Amino acid sequence: MRSWPAADSQRRAAVKRRAERDNLEQGVRYRRMFVALLGIVVVVSAAVVLLGTVGLIAETRSRPLTPAEQNQYKEEEIARRWQAWPATGVFPEEVKYLGLDRAQQYARRVGIAPETDCGKAMDAAVAGVLEDHGCVTVLRATYIDQTASFVITVGVAVLKDEESRVSATEELTQDDRVGVLPVAFPGTVTERFGTEQRQRTAWVGAGPYIVFSAAGYADGRTRAAVPPEELLHSELWPAAKSIGNQIAYFLADPPKVPPCTQGNVC
């Protein structure tokens, strides 16, 4: 039996409408899936940003320093002083010391020498030890006592850190004939102070520094010309030792530590 054209047209139109409806429904489903996926991505991204922001704020906000951080602050502050301070800060113009009868007196700085390699500022026996332990440089200045009778050269050996300084001092000789090389300044009372005029030498450790001192008489007397018993009872060595210790104290004096990571307010 032959189909009528009108019936076929209606059937084809119905099929087409169903196909269009199915395509539309599929498109709606895909759009819903895309919107849901996009929402998940946005939520996850926002959560990551929020967590990162919270972590950054927690990390950077001011808080009390821990004991380890306080110690680190002190060590770093002391270790950089030889560079951060002017030369006149390392070697003050006047340094207090105790004279006869423990009277307070003042040594006066005559001059400051240029920064020197460790091997050139010390006797060989001392220089070798310093260089083996990572000596960075040596700073030197020369002082005279209040009576202008004694000449004292103070040398600051800068080590990499305090641990290196401790290791170096464990190997330094106790021979008081060797140490820092004297620095004389022509045209001053110190101009006759040389290696032969050193009566005694010594050192003291402070932070990453070893502070050496070498003392002699301004009149140019050599060590060989002074009887040992005279030197032992002289005011020379106590004055020189006191001056060296004062400079070591200045360099290693613990700084005031801020209570918080961003200053005084936590």
Salt bridges, closest charged atoms under 4 A:
ASP8 OD1 - ARG11 NH1 2.92
GLU69 OE2 - ARG63 NH2 2.78
GLU77 OE1 - ARG80 NH2 3.12
GLU77 OE2 - ARG81 NE 3.79
ASP123 OD2 - ARG198 NH1 2.70
GLU162 OE2 - ARG165 NH2 3.47
GLU171 OE2 - HIS133 NE2 3.09
ASP175 OD2 - ARG177 NH2 2.91
ASP176 OD2 - ARG200 NE 3.51
ASP176 OD1 - ARG223 NH2 3.12
ASP219 OD2 - ARG221 NE 2.88
GLU230 OE2 - ARG221 NH1 3.47
